Amino acid sequence: MNQIVEKVLFSEKVAKFVVDAPRIARSRKPGHFVIIRVDEKGERIPLTIAGADPVKGTIDLVVQKMGVSSTKLFNLNEGESILDMVGPLGKATHIHQAGTILACGGGVGVAPMLPIVEAFKKAGNRVISILAARNKELIILEDEIRKWSDEVIIMTDDGSYGTKGLVTTGAEMVIQREKINECIAIGPAVMMKFTSLLTKKYEIPTQASLNAIMVDGTGMCGACRVSVGGHTLFTCIDGPEFDAHQIDFDELIVRLGGYSAEEKLANERFLLSN
Amino acid sequence: MNGFCYPINSTEMSTNKEYLQNERNQEWRAELRKRIANKDRTAKIRVKMPEMEPEVRIKYQDREVNTGLTEAMAQSEASRCLDCANPTCIDGCPVSINIPKFVKYIELGSFLEAAKTLKETSALPAVCGRVCPQEKQCEATCFYTVKLQKEPVAIGHLERFAADYERESGFMSVPEVAPSNGIKVAAIGSGPASLSFAGDMIKLGYDVTVFEALHEIGGVLKYGIPEFRLPNKIVDVELDNLQKMGVKFVRNFIVGKTASFEDLKEEGFEAFFVASGAGLPRFMNIPGENFNGILSSNEYLTRVNLMNAASDEFDTPIIKGKNVAVIGGGNTAMDSVRTAKRLGAERAIIVYRRSRVEMPARVEEVHHAEEEGIEFINLANPIEYFADEKGKVNRMRVQRMGLGEPDASGRRRPIVLEGSEFDISVDLVVVAVGVSPNPLIPSEVKELKVSKWGTIEVNEETMQSSIPEMFAGGDIVRGGATVILAMGDGRKAAAKMDEYLQEKLKK
């Protein structure tokens, strides 16, 4: 049982949870994720860790209300508990001194990007962050990202905040302006696909952090298979970060919908019963 | 009862000829042998395990196929056992159960004593009585099989009977444990190897903690083997028994990730038994294998068995295929295909590259599958998958195979028959072609010696790895074997770790 110490609403559908998990708070590194199960009937879902306080023994998780499981989690309040949590899982981000880093975060992907941005900054890099979302309401963690970035660019689809346009518009502007040594992209698969296509054009090494379907998160089930450079790898133990230019994003997008019919039915049942 | 206050190093105890002789010479055993003449014993026909009718059982994911022997059946079967002076059956048991003793207790009608006997050396008798391949072990070395060329005593059925009788009697005995020696040891993983290790170490007085990555204890017994073969509640009773003996279970904890070995050493753990299993499913790397609707048997069975995905009340989704192909010929393949049938498949097919004779699955499982209307397309191997416009599998291309010379496994090698391809309509494919060792621990502990297959290298005599305080057993060492072999490893590791720690303590 992991108790929710604090819940911060970012918007109607996005919230940050500060969760009691002392062991994970101590051992996690940027890029790691956890698997949680909200209650006895719940499924196991992966969530990337958005931050941790090893002294208080807490980790931060950011959740967007989507289907049954994310809604159940979103609906939990301070003082309530998540039934099961295991981690930290996956390989940590390779943090090193690269020069200038371009960090592109889309939607709630900004949450797992935060500790990576912080670590790259602390490693002595110049960090330029682009936060992109559909509208102003969905831009999250801006202040926290600013703290660890030399420059922050905000992009919204509807122009309600920052510059109107997609993440790639902002990224290309930066790339044409100055030398970028490495790029990281975290967000919806489509967003990462187009960011990757862009940086490939400019031959900038790029890492993308994938959020695949998982059951156990320890290499056991293979639900999170992804094709990278023509090889099938497991997101949970080989990732979650991969060389974006080698990822078969089209396959990834199809695989993310692997249970969409079943999930839709489950969501309908869930809405009826609540 | 046997003069021991607790079974110190019970591996040695049960294989010790003198000990076995003394047990056999006890008055009740000698008297029982005289009750029936051997020729009358051998004239009896082997009992048949009662089963639920195939038409009925395929409607239920959670009802056991084998329904268990009655008391009369069990006693009659037990009376076939000749209580041999040289009980070769024990040599066939990886955990060295004192087989004649427990069988004779059944003949006598002392069913609780029979169960107690099982628990002297086995941490999971109700499990072993259900899933052990007895036909390749104790029953293969039974006097009836070896010398009389008759059907062996149904040792497996009797084991299950005794364990079930005890559980249902409400008089579960908790094996005696030695006074605590305060030495902390850890078992990593909570499958059969670990549980068996934990059972022996706690009896020896150690402070045992079992760490499990998943949210439930039991490993493959819970996520892998379906309820129609091994109900979860039966596993739970055995776990409860271990808990009563003092074993501590920690869920949601990955040693090497949640905390490092160094952290645990600082917390006082003196030695580790790594039994993290063969958790990495193999795929065939053929075109189209990553289409939706193609999954590993691990994923399929975990969704159903561990996550209850077949029930609408649970959130985990499952694809309920109408035309399901399961690739492989092992027990996991049989478990998967029979699960698919129970979840409503109209056609549930095994596609296996060799013939029925080479199938690694237990004969009983193949037989049950056939009764349930499972189709077998043997001597066939998938070479490509096709999908609809949404990326969901709808067809598989299969190639006919022939059989050539025997390979390293002694089984005839499958050979491709060129130009023999044909297509099968499918909407769900479960790949059950084997598993590789879980890489988590080897990747976290760099000094640990690992084979080229990723299994942990151990001294076969001691189960000790290249790191002295780290022992290992089960599938992480074997690469993919059986519950009982894993349990045997656990017992051996416990005995040897005990020696190692006692030796270290003297210094």
Interface residues (C-beta under 8 A of the other chain):
Chain A: R23 I24 S27 R37 K41 G42 E43 R44 V68 S69 K72 L83 D84 M85 V86 G87 P88 L89 V215 D216 T218 G219 M220 C221 G222 A223 R225 S227 T232 F234 I237 E251 V254 R255 G257 G258 Y259 E262 E263 A266 R269 F270
Chain B: A213 L214 H215 Y223 R251 N252 F253 I254 K257 T258 A259 S260 D263 G279 L280 P281 F283 N285 E289 N290 F291 N292 G293 L295 S296 N298 E299 T302 R303 M307 N308 D312 E313 F314 D315 T316 P317 I318 I319 K390 G391 N438 P439 L440 S443
